[in-house]
Amino acid sequence: MSVEGGLMITSERVKSLASSLGFDACGIVRIEPAAGATHAPPLPLQDEEQRFKHWIAEGRHGEMKYLEDFPSRAKRFWENFPEAKSIIVVGVNYYSGGKKQVASKRLKEGNGWRGRVARYGWGKDYHQVIGKRLGEFRDQLSELAGREIRAEICVDTKPLLERALAQKAGLGFIGKQSQLLSPKFGPWLFLAELVTDLELEPDLPFVGSCGTCRICIDECPTQAIQPEGGIDARRCIAYLTIEHKTEIPEALRPLLGERVFGCDLCLQVCPYTSKSKETHCEELKAESGFGPSLDLVEILEISSNRLHERKFEGTAILRARRKQLQRNAKIVLENLGVHERQNVGAIPATTRRRVTEDLWRHESPLQKKGTGS
């Protein structure tokens, strides 16, 4: 616990406040610098950091070059926050049944050809939704402390091993598919942190494992999940459709199937999905965003980066640039058979020629010159 201005701020009080703000899970990790360290990374994560460095050294991070700077960014982060004492780890359930998935393999009247979107992209951008809540959390903790506490809001952007921290905070364990598996919410938790100068009682780490289960390994279309666990991003559909900036290897394109943005098949088939329950966060529900599918021809009709940003503003789909999303849409159209001339009628006449000519030439938006990014 932390004693501030004569008031005791206990871990239980912190968790109660987190719950009142809509966080579905909350746990605490104490920051303990290693002996002789000049900065204060959480000591319990040293083994995880070594595994992460090994993963990078093997090149399994693909084109995500920013991850190669993780150690130096982490060092700067902790050097700039020497008074940090605790990490409050929170989780927000984002499972949404919402709108039913559209059967993309056939043309639905009025809907056109559609591609699937991973569940995390159905509603509003979770970075914004959770970031706002964490700001309120920080402000209310300051009121409890009777002073302006120092706290860093972390939603995917800071050099923290979030899933490892969540396990240390008692929220669940990391499955073979590298995602946190919660005993209450299954694999459907967004994670975020508040790194603070409050000294709080830590939680015990969660102890658990997948045991002999290998359903996610066997079901992954591209065999991206390694037999010993862990992801090779270079084969992961989520990475290929969102983070990968250049051409998708030709051998992997048919394996994307109908997926135009992300993939969460390894989460859907996980036995822990039986724990899923509908989110209480309206902003994360399908009805608040584009839902489980996107019109592929509409994607191809977006003629500028500005229009792309305007269309997908406030959603996680903006994570993929216009050319990437259009590249994905053309691959999905090919997978749905639209490259065959007898299926041309499925595409509106106004865009039919431009769309299909590129498909028949197997030309990607990424190969075109002078069209912006």
PyMOL commands that set and color helices and strands:
alter all, ss='L'
color gray80, all
select helices_A, chain A and resi 11-20+43-57+65-79+119-121+126-145+162-168+215-219+233-235+237-242+250-256+265-268+271-275+282-284+286-288+296-301+305-312+316-319+322-335+341-346+349-361+365-367
alter helices_A, ss='H'
color red, helices_A
select strands_A, chain A and resi 2-4+7-9+25-30+86-93+114-117+151-154+173-174+180-181+189-196+259-261+293-295
alter strands_A, ss='S'
color yellow, strands_A
deselect
rebuild
show_as cartoon
